[in-house]
Amino acid sequence: MSGDKPPGIRRTSATAATRHDLPINQLRLQGFNKALTNNGAIVKHTVNNDKNETVAALLDRLFKADRTIDSIFCFNDLMAFEVVNYLLLHNKKVPEDINVIGYDNLQREIHYPFRLTTIDNDKEITAKIAIDLIFEKLNNPNNKEITCKIIDVALVAGQTTTKH
């Protein structure tokens, strides 16, 4: 139905980011927030780590501002695992109280005690595109259009999200 939030998003969501001053992080953040909004989520907060704070300090700030957050989208899986740890230490149940989603699917190579819901991008294709862009920029330094490419990603469902 029009206006409904996507499954699992009951109230509002937040995105937790690394340094906001880096252009790549700004683009990823814009992509996250656009996709969330296009799917009916209300993105009320973005927590940027511009001051090299701990994840705990970032989340303290987030929950001080809004205790109704029910989903946190993280810039990478390491941050997502830190978020899960923080929530558990603060008596929050994942995913029953709060969904946590990572990005990069580290658990493909590293085994953790639980499966994180994450976004996976094909690292070989990503590396090839990155190298091609670098050489294209080196060969055509005045071409301002050679800046970024959008790559396909896949959702890897884990144990840190549920339909509410």
N, C-alpha and C positions, 0 to 999 in steps of 0.2 A: 504494500500500500504506500502511496505517496506520503512522504513525511515521516514514515517509520524509521527507526534506527536499525542498523544491521543487527543480525543475531549476535548476542553477547554484549552489545553496548546498551546498557540500561539508561544511563544518565549522561555522563560526560567522559571525555577522554583527555589524555595529556600525551604530549610527545616529549621524551627526554633526549636531549641532544648533547653532543660533545661541543667543542668550540664553535660558536656561531660565526666567528669572524672569517672562517675558511669558506671560500666560495662553494666547494663541493658539499660541505655540510648545509649551507643555505639552500642549495638545489635539492638535496635529499629531504630536508625539512619541508620545503615547498611541496615536493611530491607527496610526502606522507600526509600533510595536512589537506592537500587537494583531494587525494584519494579518500581520506576519511570523510571529508565534507560531502564529496560527491555520493557517498554511500549512506548519507544521513546521520553521521556521527556529529556530535557537537564537540568541537575541539576548543576547550576553554583555556587551556594552559599549555605553554611550551616552556620547558625548563632547560635553559642553556647553561653549559658549564664553561663560561668565559673566564672565571676566576680560579680555575683548576681546583674546584671543590670536590669533596668526596661525593659519591652517589648518595650516601646517607644525608649529607648536608643539603643536597638538591631536593631530596624527597621530604626532608623536614620542612623546607621552604614551600614545596608544593602542597603538602597536607595542611600546613598552617593557613594557606590561602583558600583551600577547598577540600573538604572531607568527603565530597560526593563522587570523587573520581572512581570510575569502575574499570578503566582500561588504561594501560600505559604502554605506549609504543616506543621502543628503544632503538637507538641508532646502531647498536650492534649487540651480539649475543652476550658478550662479556658484561656489558652494562645491564642487560636483561637478567642475567644470573645474579648480579649484585642487587637489583631491584627485588627479585624474589626473596633473597636472603633478608633484606631489610624488612620486607612485608611480614615474613615469618617471625622475625624478631619482635615485631610490633603487633603480634597476634592477629594478623590478617591472613585469611585463607586464600591461596592461589589454586584454582581460579574462581572459587566460590564467591569471594568478595571482590577480587580484582583480577582481571585478565592481564597477562604480561606477554608481549610479543617482541621478539628480537629481530635482528637483521644480519645475516651473513652465513647462517647455518654452520657455525663452528663445530657443532656436534657431529657433523658428517665425518670429521677426522678425529675428534676428541670425544670420548665417552663420559657423560655426566650421569649422576645418579637418577635423573629424571629427564624426560624429553621436553625441551622448550619448544613452544610454537614460534616459528621463525620464518623469515623470508629468505629464500635461497636464490642466488644468482650463479649462473654457470661461470666458475672462476677462470676456466680456460678461455672461454669466449670473451669474458671481461678483460683478461690480460691481453689477448690478441687485439681487441679494439683499442685498449690503452696504448699499446706499442704502435699500432697503426696511426693513431692520432698524434703521438709524439713525433714520429717520422714525417707525417704530413705537415705538421707545424714547423719542423726543422727545414723541410724542403720549401715551404711556402710561408715564411714568417709574417708576411703582410696580410695574409688571409684571416680576417677576423671571424669568419664563419666556422672555422675549425676550433670548436671549444668543447663540445660535449656530445655524447650519444646516449640515447635511451636504450636500455637493454631489457629483455624479458626476464621476469622473475617468477618464482613459484612459491606458493604457500606450503610450508611443511607443518602439518598439524601435530601438535604435541600435547603435553599435559598441563599447560599453563593458560589455556583458554577453554571456555565452555559457553554454551548457549544459555543465556539467562531467561 
